[in-house]
Structure formats: C-alpha cells, structure tokens
Amino acid sequence: MSQAIKTALYTKLTADQTAGSFYDDVGGRIYELEGKDDAALPLLAYDVTSTPVQGLYNGNVIIKSQVVLTLFGHRRLGAAALGAIEDKLFTLINQAALAPSGYDSNAVMICLDRDRRTVFDEIIASESIYSIEATSN
C-alpha cells in the first residue's frame, strides 16, 4: 500500500532535525502533494504512486512505487543554493532503506532522475524521481 511508503518516507525525511540538516534547510516544510498557499520557501512536496501489487507464491506481495520529490525555492535564493539543499536530500534518501509498516526493512530508494530544474516566475523547482520496491512480511 502506498500509504505505508508515504509514512516511511516522511519519517525518513523528518528524522534528523538538527541544525544544517535537510529538514532544517527547508524549515520543516515537507508536504504531500503540494505546500500550503502561504508557506515560506524553500519547501519540499512529495508524491508517491504505486503500481498494482504482485503476488508471490508464499502469499506475500510486492509493491512498486515511484516517488516524485520537488523542492521549491525563490529565484533570489539562487539555483546553487537550491542545488545544495537537493544534495542533502539525495544524500539522505538515495540508497536509503525505508521500513514501511507491514513490509520488509530492505525496501531501498533508488534515484532514477535527479535535480531537473525549472523556473516559474519567481520560483525555482528541482524535481527528482525515485523508485522503491517493498515486499510484505
């Protein structure tokens, strides 16, 4: 179930709240799908989509999910500064094991496409795509 992946991802993104961490750099502004209209920048929005589960011979199932993470920052922050935040995000979650509830603890985030930047008026967006497979236990 993708909710288990979403919960495990959010837990990973918010676990380290120390000064200089990814969480600190985005001011704790981590949202599913989209940020609040009045939220300060930078912020992270994430979306998790899952393909239908595949059944295994032993009754377990495999869920395959795609995770889209988008960082938003003001143009005045600059592309390099947003890139430095994205570097911390990449270090935090690429090849990182998540432990979705009801699934094995070996579910690993794999980066498929990283730091694709777009400018929208006064906002720079940096989108990265990850995949994850988890097997029920």
Protein Blocks (a to p, Z undefined) as FASTA:
>chain_A
ZZlmmmmmmmmmmmpmcehiaklmnnopacehiacfklccdddddddddddddddfkopa
cddddddddddddfklopklmmmmmmmmmmmmgopacddehiafkbccddfbghiacdeh
jaccdddddddddddZZ
